[in-house]
C-alpha cells in the first residue's frame, strides 16, 4: 500500500510539473464531504490518542473533485495528527469566504512551524527533519490539487502553539 501510494504521488508530481494535472469538479455538499473525511480519518487520529472534530458547515456546496478534495484533507489531517500531541483535538472547519469560495481549515496544537520554514513547506520533497516518514510530496501535491480547482493554500503557524492549514475551493 505504501509503495502504491508513493507511485501515485510520483505520477501526480509529474502531472503537476507538466501542467497536465486535471480535476473533475462536481457539486458536493461540504457537510457530506467533511463527514466522509471524518469517517475515514478519525481512526488515524484515535490511534494517536487525538480527537478529530469537524464543523460540518451545513448548507454550503462546492464545485470540487471529491477524490482530490479528500486527498487534500487526508494529507492535512494526517500531518496534523503526526505533529500534534496526544490528547489534543484536530479541528476541521469550512466557511464561505464571501468571494465565491469555501475555505477549509485544519488546525492542531502541535509544536508549530518556525517562520523561516513556512515558505518552504509547499515545495516538492520538503519535509521536517523529525524522523517521521513521508517523501515530502504531500503538501506539494495538495497545493497542485487546490490550484487546479482555482483555489489557494496557505499556512498559519506559531511555534509552541500549533498550525492551521487553510485552502479554498469554489462554491457551487
C-alpha positions as CSV (number, residue, x, y, z in Angstrom):
1,X,0.0,0.0,0.0
2,X,2.8,2.4,0.9
3,X,4.6,1.7,-2.4
4,X,1.3,2.2,-4.4
5,X,0.8,5.5,-2.6
6,X,4.3,6.7,-3.4
7,X,3.9,5.7,-7.0
8,X,0.6,7.6,-7.2
9,X,2.3,10.6,-5.6
10,X,5.1,10.5,-8.2
11,X,2.5,10.3,-11.0
12,X,0.7,13.3,-9.5
13,X,4.0,15.2,-9.2
14,X,4.8,14.5,-12.9
15,X,1.4,15.7,-14.0
16,X,1.7,18.9,-11.9
17,X,5.1,19.7,-13.2
18,X,4.0,19.0,-16.8
19,X,0.9,21.3,-16.4
20,X,-1.4,18.4,-17.0
21,X,-2.9,17.9,-13.6
22,X,-6.7,17.7,-14.2
23,X,-9.6,17.7,-11.7
24,X,-13.2,16.8,-12.4
25,X,-15.2,19.2,-10.3
26,X,-18.8,18.3,-9.4
27,X,-21.3,19.8,-7.0
28,X,-20.6,18.5,-3.5
29,X,-22.2,19.3,-0.2
30,X,-19.5,20.4,2.2
31,X,-21.1,18.8,5.3
32,X,-21.2,15.5,3.4
33,X,-17.5,15.8,2.3
34,X,-16.4,16.5,5.8
35,X,-18.5,13.6,7.2
36,X,-16.9,11.3,4.7
37,X,-13.4,12.5,5.6
38,X,-14.2,12.1,9.3
39,X,-15.4,8.5,8.8
40,X,-12.2,7.5,7.1
41,X,-9.7,9.7,9.0
42,X,-10.8,9.7,12.6
43,X,-9.2,6.2,13.2
44,X,-5.9,7.8,12.3
45,X,-6.3,10.4,15.0
46,X,-7.7,8.0,17.5
47,X,-4.7,5.7,17.1
48,X,-2.6,8.8,18.1
49,X,-4.9,9.4,21.0
50,X,-6.4,12.6,19.5
51,X,-9.9,13.7,18.7
52,X,-10.9,14.7,15.2
53,X,-13.5,17.5,15.5
54,X,-15.4,18.7,12.4
55,X,-17.6,21.7,11.9
56,X,-19.8,20.4,9.1
57,X,-20.9,23.8,7.6
58,X,-24.5,22.9,6.7
59,X,-26.0,24.4,3.5
60,X,-22.6,25.0,1.8
61,X,-21.9,23.4,-1.6
62,X,-18.7,23.5,-3.5
63,X,-17.5,22.6,-7.0
64,X,-14.7,20.2,-6.5
65,X,-13.3,16.8,-7.4
66,X,-14.4,14.7,-4.5
67,X,-11.5,12.3,-4.6
68,X,-8.9,15.1,-4.9
69,X,-10.6,17.1,-2.1
70,X,-10.4,14.0,0.1
71,X,-6.7,13.7,-0.8
72,X,-6.0,17.2,0.4
73,X,-8.0,16.8,3.6
74,X,-6.3,13.4,4.2
75,X,-2.9,14.9,3.8
76,X,-3.6,17.9,6.1
77,X,-5.3,15.9,8.8
78,X,-2.6,13.2,8.6
79,X,0.1,15.9,9.1
80,X,-1.8,17.5,11.9
81,X,-2.2,14.1,13.7
82,X,1.5,13.3,13.1
83,X,2.7,16.5,14.8
84,X,0.0,17.2,17.4
85,X,0.4,15.9,20.9
86,X,-1.6,13.1,22.4
87,X,-4.9,14.0,24.0
88,X,-5.3,17.1,21.7
89,X,-8.0,18.0,19.2
90,X,-7.6,18.5,15.5
91,X,-10.3,20.9,14.2
92,X,-11.6,20.8,10.6
93,X,-13.9,23.6,9.5
94,X,-15.3,25.1,6.4
95,X,-16.8,28.6,5.8
96,X,-17.9,30.7,2.9
97,X,-15.3,33.4,2.3
98,X,-17.7,35.9,0.7
99,X,-15.9,36.0,-2.6
100,X,-17.3,32.8,-4.2
101,X,-15.0,30.4,-2.3
102,X,-15.2,28.0,0.6
103,X,-12.3,28.0,2.9
104,X,-11.4,24.7,4.7
105,X,-9.1,24.8,7.7
106,X,-7.3,22.1,9.6
107,X,-5.9,23.2,13.0
108,X,-3.8,21.5,15.5
109,X,-2.0,22.3,18.8
110,X,1.4,20.8,17.8
111,X,4.8,22.4,18.0
112,X,4.2,24.7,15.1
113,X,6.4,25.6,12.1
114,X,9.1,28.2,12.5
115,X,8.5,31.3,10.4
116,X,11.7,30.7,8.4
117,X,10.5,27.3,7.3
118,X,6.9,28.3,6.4
119,X,7.7,29.5,2.8
120,X,9.3,26.1,2.1
121,X,6.6,23.7,3.2
122,X,4.8,23.6,-0.2
123,X,8.0,22.8,-2.1
124,X,8.4,19.3,-3.5
125,X,10.5,16.9,-1.4
126,X,10.4,19.3,1.6
127,X,9.9,17.7,4.9
128,X,10.6,18.5,8.5
129,X,13.6,16.6,9.8
130,X,11.8,14.7,12.6
131,X,12.5,11.1,11.5
132,X,8.7,10.7,10.8
133,X,8.2,9.1,7.4
134,X,7.0,10.6,4.2
135,X,8.6,11.6,0.9
136,X,8.0,15.3,1.2
137,X,5.4,15.3,-1.6
138,X,2.1,15.6,0.3
139,X,1.9,19.4,0.6
140,X,3.3,20.0,-2.8
141,X,0.6,17.8,-4.3
142,X,-2.1,19.3,-2.1
143,X,-1.1,22.7,-3.4
144,X,-1.3,21.4,-7.0
145,X,-4.8,20.0,-6.4
146,X,-6.1,23.2,-4.7
147,X,-4.6,25.4,-7.5
148,X,-6.1,23.1,-10.2
149,X,-9.5,24.0,-8.6
150,X,-8.7,27.7,-8.8
151,X,-8.1,28.0,-5.1
152,X,-5.2,28.8,-2.8
153,X,-3.5,27.1,0.2
154,X,-1.6,28.7,3.0
155,X,-0.2,28.1,6.5
156,X,-0.6,30.0,9.7
157,X,1.7,28.7,12.5
158,X,3.2,29.8,15.7
159,X,5.9,27.8,17.4
160,X,4.7,26.2,20.6
161,X,1.0,26.9,19.8
162,X,0.2,25.0,16.6
163,X,-0.6,25.2,13.0
164,X,-3.6,25.9,10.9
165,X,-3.6,25.0,7.2
166,X,-6.2,26.8,5.1
167,X,-7.2,26.2,1.5
168,X,-10.0,27.4,-0.8
169,X,-12.2,25.8,-3.5
170,X,-15.0,27.4,-5.4
171,X,-18.5,27.4,-4.1
172,X,-21.1,25.8,-6.3
